[in-house]
Amino acid sequence: MTVDLPTLAVEDPARAEALARAALGDDDATASERSAAQQALGIVLRDRGEVDAALRSLAAAVRTARRSGDDVRLRDVQATYGLTLVMAGHATRGLGHLDRALDGPERPPVTLMRRAVARSTVNRHAEAHDDLVEALAGFRRTGDRTWEAVTLHNLGYLELMWGQVDRAQQHTEEAAAIFADEDLLLDALWARQNLGEIAQLRGDLPTALARLDEVSRAYAELGHHRPNLVSIRSRTLLAAGLAQEAAELAEQALDAAYLLPMDRADLELVAATARLDIRDPERAVELADQARRHYRRLGARWFELRAELVVLRGRRRLGSAGRHGPAAARVATELHLAGADEAPLALTIAAELDRAGRRGELLLTASEYRRRGRSALVRASGWWAAALLRDDVEDRAGVLRACDRGLDALDEHRATLGSTELRALATGHGTELAGLALRHAARGAAVPRALLRWSERWRATALAQPPVTPGEEPVLPSLAALRDNGRRLAEARAGGEPTDVLEQERRRLEREVRAEHHRLTGATDHTARFDVDRLVAEVGDGCLVELVDVDGVLHVLVVHGGRVRHVVAGPAADALALTGSAAFALRRAARGRPFTPGDLGSRLQDVVLGPAARLLPDGPVTVVPTGRLHGVAWALLPVLADRPFGVVPSAAQWLRACSAVPSTGRTVLLAGPGLDSGGAEVPALARRDATALLLDGEAATVEAAMGALDGARLAHVAAHGRFRADSPLFSALELADGPLTVHDLERLRAAPHRVVLSACESGVLAPVGAEELLGLASALFALGTAGLVCSVAEVDDAATADLMVDLHAHLDAGLDPASALHAVRAAAPGDPTATAFVALGV
């Protein structure tokens, strides 16, 4: 037999399996040849996840090799058998076979490399490193480039586990280059996979996502399945804040028929971590405990500790971790000694659960990570521990300094991201830091200005950065396909045809669009610091009211006349409940039911503003709600009903909007299909302004709309809006050839200065991360739009058409959007349609 079947089993599993089975059916094959075939078949079965069958084939290979009398053959197959036993959870037996394979005058490099992989699996990293270095020298002496690359690859992975990221990248890149030169496609892809994991650990999420998506597509084309890739992709999605996607990807992979015990444990661990992030602690504890047991059977203490940490975090979330303080301290100490990225979080949790008087010691150790050469997320965890240390000694200034530095680290992380969605989600990593800072800022002599600065520190930061768009193409192919799918879906629904296949296609295309945007690299600097004095001066004799949620209680800051005043209102949960009641009342009215809000507005005002309602001067007001209160029907509040008011996501955004100027003097009128009113206000508005650019009927396409909106002074869009709470960047306006999504709007070169969106719920914004907002309106704000008029609830099309004609009459008279909308409400007091609309920005 001239083919080296065990080597071929790694390089070309399908061909190796066919040749091995043919050899085993050949009565003339020698015992050595039969042993090599059984070994190759065992490798193929092992890598496919059929562990029991692999062990049977390898055990037979050992017996056949003994009968052959070929000592070299016996040692080689013993090494493969030993490694497979370790991977199957039989560490002691497996390492015994590997040691026996090396018990002689010759120490074959291949066997050393296999023992190194087995030793690294059971956390004997130093010994594994020694084996790999010796194996690498041996392969270089013999000039075996293939095995040299395999050894470099394993060395890089070991260094990655050790946290030696630079050396890991160097050795993995060397391995990838050799694999490519030798045309070993699967091995080259595996090295690219590890380079993706290295990028993720560096905090370079766009590069990690791009590399891992590329490898995933290549594996799919080859019909190759590697569960380890799913684990890495899930961890990267998790680091990007996409916990739901991470959980779904990992749990889907857990349904596979064949999984190596290590692969199963890895998938369980990442799924558990994701479940924790989406607030499903019961499932998180269940999955993490399964992973812990699997790792323990495998002797993989390094990974078992991580699973124990997730169990502790889940129990902490469930309120049942109180008696686990000693276990938390043990896990944290071991992770710290191993130099794990999870160490500062583990140490901080152990400090929280401590009953042995070690809290200060644990927090001090965790705080050491704030200055290590780690990723920004790890350093932020270290600064959180430092802030808690200062909190314990009631050092308010020290707490705020530490929180500021921790959020600086997260700013650094967020600035690497080009995706608006990922930038918004990234702020979720700063929830504890921002919450601790707000708690301290809300007390002390300088409360009002300090609280205002800290409220703005971590609020609506994604809107301060213009979106990064992919390449120079006019539109992404996947986005164009999604638009066409939207058109066909609308036609199918209108005709009463089945839509299941089209809905499945829509979900696939949305995944492609999101993935393409997630791979974008950030192109902006960190957000500029908020200047309280500048805001106070700019507000002047006007009035700006900012709401801040501090530990579930709404605090209100009133900026007016050179002062910032502070009062405490009601519980945030009560405000959310009343907001839901108001939305329900407006929805009923839009569907023809009586609008009877009763005292809902007064109750809402008491909870949201409290005593601050009496501090408002006469005249216009700008309201800055919390992220979760952006959907309030503000016109219901008695103190706002009789005055112009605007709503903005942040005071910083209001300052930017005040300085915005239109790029052109163009007015755009756009009417989409399917409105009950037929977009009746648009022809009326066109008759009043013969210079306006009119797009309606078949002319109201996405590309035509994009060209018209680019830099317009005023744009009026009468089109059905579709808000997507599950994926806000796919919120859309329905046009003649399909949906115009937030992803489309992000490609505008210049924002329209002011926009009127007359569609239902066009102003709804989804709160994500920490005080971040995503939706149609937020996309326009990020681009530089100064003001919008849009609805935060369902509205009646016919009533909206009349309201819009009146609104534009006031805009034409020179009023700003807030004043124009106030004039419309004053002419029709109590009108639910006017109540549902709000002026955002200026």
Buried (B, 14 or more C-beta within 10 A) or exposed (E): BEBEBBBBBBBBBEBBBEBBBEBBEEEEBBBBBBBBBBBBBBBBBBBBBBBEBBBBBBBBBBBBBBEBEBEEBBBBBBBBBBBBBBBBBBBEBBBBBBEBBBEEEEBBBBBBBBBBBBBBBBBBBEEBBBBBBBBBEBBBEEEBBBBBBBBBBBBBBBBBBBBBBEBBBBBBBBBBBBBBEBEBBBBBBBBBBBBBBBBBBBBBBBBBBBBBBBBBEBBEEEEBBBBBBBBBBBBBBBBBBBBBBBBBBBBEBBEBEBBBBBBBBBBBBBBBBBBBBEEBBEBBBBBBBBBBBBBBBBBBEBBBBBBBBBBBBBBBBEEEBEEBBBBBBBBBBBBBEBEBBBBBBBBBBBBBBBEEEBBBBBBBBBBBBBEBEBBBBBBBBBBBBBBBBBBEEEBBEBBBBBBBBBBBBBBBBBBBBBBBBBBBBBBBBBEBBBBBBBBBBBEEEEBBBBBBBBBBBBBBBBBBBBBBBBEEEEBBEBBBBBBBBBBBBBEBEEEEEEBEEBEEBBEEBBEBBBBBBBBBBBEBEBBEEBBBEEBBEBBEEBBBBBBBBBEEBBBBBBBBEEEBBBBBBBEBBBBBEBBEBBBEBBBBBBEEEEBEBEEBBBBBBBBBBBEBBEBBEEEBBBBBBBBBBBBBBBBBBEBBBEBBBBBBBBBBBBBBBEEBEBBEEBBBBBBBBBBEBBBBBBBBBBEEBEEBBBBBEEEBBBBBBBBBBBBBBBBBBBBBBBBBEEBBBBBBBBBBBBBBBBBBBBBBEBBBBBBBBBBBBBBBBBBBBBBBBBBBBBBBBBBBBBBBBBBBBBBBBBBBBBBBBBBBBBBBEEBBBBBBBBBBBEEBEEBBBBBBBBBBBB
